[in-house]
């Protein structure tokens, strides 16, 4: 596999930082609840990439195991979050986060 | 070779993640997130974690994003107009994102990964049985806790998203869940079904839209007092 110059780990980490920053921007600029959710998934994935990169650099498998747990927690989070969106939509007929402000009043 | 694969899939990941946050339609956002996840999975293989890459494809792309697509189509989510405030606010968030990126990059450069380039991958380093041994020996308790978490999440999602049964609809206006003000009174202080029909009740229970319809349809379908 390594028939060329190996990629420095720093590049993977920089890519993870870029993906995380893109996810941050998305979570702040979207108005639709599901799009915000997608941006958060993107940030989680950037963190996973950084974990795997460090795991490679340090030659340990702890990072991979942590990513395994992150995947499981992300699955649970997606299930509960989407169920919440369905419940909110059933009641308010929208998932626009600017109009779901019943906690503010 | 490795460098070329990295370059192609890193560019693909960044490009498709930009599509995720820029596209107006949530369906296209979800589909391009699949591309991002696939590219990151290829990078996982390059980093010697083929098992995690497989999991990423199976769980993330195969299950979670399909769930997203289901919900988007079920709710018929419209196009996202972006936050109000126009270009100035968007510029501000873009600057914030750039700050996040440069901050993390600066920390990375300062932290100076010790030990030079990583050791070349051996068969032992990517072996699945080593990973499994570590997972099921050292991390057995967290593994079990994650299993419990998934069980609780499944039950919670079912409870949140289901529709109420007939008995609950009949009981909802006086039940402790449907009306938080009746909490102190307990269930033995029944109210008439039409109580509180004039004032907008706090939307507390998932079934209260049906309950409202049963209570005379006092609540409009659109948002009362919602700010545009």
Contacts between the chains, C-beta under 8 A, distances in Angstrom:
chain1	res1	chain2	res2	distance
A	1	B	1	7.5
A	1	B	2	6.5
A	1	B	46	7.7
A	1	B	121	6.9
A	2	B	1	7.9
A	2	B	2	5.7
A	2	B	120	6.0
A	2	B	121	7.1
A	3	B	1	4.7
A	3	B	2	7.3
A	4	B	1	4.5
A	4	B	2	5.3
A	4	B	3	5.3
A	4	B	4	7.3
A	5	B	2	7.5
A	5	B	3	5.6
A	6	B	2	6.0
A	6	B	3	7.8
A	6	B	117	6.1
A	6	B	118	7.9
A	6	B	120	7.8
A	7	B	2	5.7
A	7	B	3	5.7
A	7	B	6	4.5
A	7	B	46	7.1
A	8	B	117	7.0
A	9	B	113	6.0
A	9	B	117	7.7
A	9	B	118	6.3
A	10	B	108	6.4
A	10	B	109	7.7
A	10	B	113	6.7
A	11	B	6	6.9
A	11	B	10	7.5
A	12	B	6	7.9
A	12	B	43	6.6
A	12	B	47	6.8
A	13	B	108	5.1
A	14	B	105	5.9
A	14	B	108	6.7
A	15	B	10	5.0
A	15	B	13	6.8
A	15	B	14	7.2
A	15	B	43	7.5
A	17	B	100	7.9
A	17	B	101	5.5
A	17	B	104	3.9
A	17	B	105	5.5
A	17	B	108	6.8
A	18	B	14	5.8
A	18	B	101	5.9
A	19	B	13	6.4
A	19	B	14	7.0
A	19	B	17	5.6
A	19	B	36	7.5
A	19	B	40	7.8
A	20	B	100	6.9
A	20	B	101	7.6
A	20	B	104	6.9
A	21	B	97	4.5
A	21	B	98	7.0
A	21	B	100	4.6
A	21	B	101	3.7
A	21	B	104	7.4
A	22	B	14	7.2
A	22	B	17	4.8
A	22	B	18	6.3
A	22	B	20	7.8
A	22	B	21	6.0
A	22	B	97	6.9
A	23	B	17	7.2
A	23	B	21	7.4
A	24	B	96	7.1
A	24	B	97	5.1
A	24	B	100	5.3
A	25	B	21	5.9
A	25	B	93	5.4
A	25	B	94	6.1
A	25	B	96	7.3
A	25	B	97	3.8
A	26	B	20	6.4
A	26	B	21	3.0
A	28	B	83	7.7
A	28	B	93	4.4
A	28	B	96	7.0
A	28	B	97	7.8
A	29	B	21	6.9
A	29	B	82	5.9
A	29	B	83	5.5
A	29	B	89	7.9
A	29	B	90	5.8
A	29	B	93	5.2
A	30	B	21	7.0
A	30	B	80	5.8
A	30	B	82	7.0
A	30	B	83	7.5
A	31	B	80	5.5
A	31	B	81	6.4
A	31	B	82	6.1
A	31	B	83	5.5
A	31	B	84	7.9
A	32	B	26	6.0
A	32	B	77	6.1
A	32	B	78	7.9
A	32	B	80	4.1
A	34	B	26	5.1
A	34	B	68	6.6
A	34	B	71	6.7
A	34	B	72	5.9
A	34	B	75	7.9
A	34	B	77	5.9
A	35	B	21	7.7
A	35	B	26	5.4
A	35	B	29	5.7
A	35	B	80	5.4
A	37	B	68	7.4
A	38	B	20	5.9
A	38	B	26	7.3
A	38	B	29	5.4
A	38	B	30	6.3
A	38	B	33	5.5
A	38	B	68	6.9
A	39	B	20	7.0
A	39	B	21	5.9
A	41	B	33	6.6
A	41	B	60	7.6
A	41	B	64	7.2
A	42	B	17	5.6
A	42	B	20	6.1
A	42	B	21	7.7
A	42	B	33	6.6
A	42	B	36	6.7
A	45	B	36	7.0
A	45	B	37	6.3
A	45	B	40	5.6
A	45	B	56	8.0
A	45	B	60	7.5
A	48	B	40	7.3
A	48	B	52	7.8
A	48	B	56	7.6
A	49	B	40	5.6
A	49	B	43	6.4
A	49	B	44	7.6
A	52	B	43	7.9
A	52	B	44	5.5
A	52	B	47	5.0
A	52	B	49	5.1
A	52	B	52	6.4
A	53	B	47	6.0
A	55	B	47	7.5
A	55	B	49	7.1
A	56	B	47	4.5
A	56	B	48	5.7
A	56	B	49	7.6
A	56	B	118	5.4
A	57	B	113	5.6
A	57	B	115	7.3
A	57	B	118	5.0
A	58	B	115	7.8
A	59	B	118	6.5
A	59	B	119	5.7
A	59	B	125	6.9
A	61	B	130	6.7
A	61	B	131	5.4
A	61	B	134	5.2
A	62	B	134	7.6
A	64	B	49	5.2
A	64	B	51	7.3
A	64	B	52	5.4
A	64	B	131	6.2
A	65	B	131	7.3
A	65	B	134	6.3
A	65	B	135	5.4
A	65	B	139	5.5
A	67	B	49	7.6
A	67	B	52	5.2
A	68	B	52	6.8
A	68	B	55	6.8
A	68	B	135	6.9
A	69	B	142	6.3
A	69	B	146	5.7
A	71	B	52	7.9
A	71	B	55	5.7
A	71	B	56	7.0
A	71	B	59	5.3
A	71	B	60	7.0
A	72	B	146	4.6
A	72	B	149	7.1
A	72	B	150	6.3
A	73	B	146	7.1
A	73	B	149	6.8
A	74	B	59	8.0
A	74	B	60	7.3
A	74	B	64	6.7
A	75	B	59	5.9
A	75	B	63	6.8
A	75	B	64	5.9
A	75	B	150	7.0
A	75	B	153	7.7
A	76	B	149	5.5
A	76	B	150	5.5
A	76	B	152	7.8
A	76	B	153	3.5
A	77	B	153	7.6
A	78	B	64	4.7
A	78	B	67	6.0
A	78	B	68	7.2
A	79	B	67	7.1
A	79	B	153	5.2
A	79	B	154	6.6
A	79	B	157	4.3
A	80	B	153	5.3
A	80	B	156	5.4
A	80	B	157	5.1
A	80	B	160	7.0
A	82	B	67	6.0
A	82	B	68	7.0
A	82	B	71	4.6
A	82	B	157	7.5
A	82	B	161	7.9
A	83	B	156	7.3
A	83	B	157	3.9
A	83	B	158	7.5
A	83	B	160	4.2
A	83	B	161	3.8
A	84	B	160	5.9
A	85	B	71	6.3
A	85	B	75	7.0
A	86	B	71	6.6
A	86	B	74	7.2
A	86	B	75	6.9
A	86	B	160	7.6
A	86	B	161	4.6
A	87	B	160	5.1
A	87	B	161	5.9
A	87	B	206	4.2
A	89	B	75	4.9
A	90	B	206	6.9
A	90	B	209	5.6
A	91	B	203	5.2
A	91	B	206	7.4
A	91	B	208	6.5
A	91	B	209	4.7
A	92	B	203	7.1
A	92	B	222	8.0
A	92	B	223	5.5
A	92	B	226	7.7
A	93	B	221	5.5
A	93	B	222	6.4
A	93	B	223	7.7
A	94	B	223	6.8
A	95	B	75	6.5
A	95	B	77	6.5
A	98	B	83	7.7
A	98	B	84	7.0
A	98	B	227	6.8
A	98	B	228	7.9
A	99	B	223	5.2
A	99	B	226	4.4
A	99	B	227	7.1
A	99	B	228	7.6
A	101	B	226	6.9
A	101	B	227	6.8
A	102	B	202	6.6
A	102	B	203	5.5
A	105	B	225	6.7
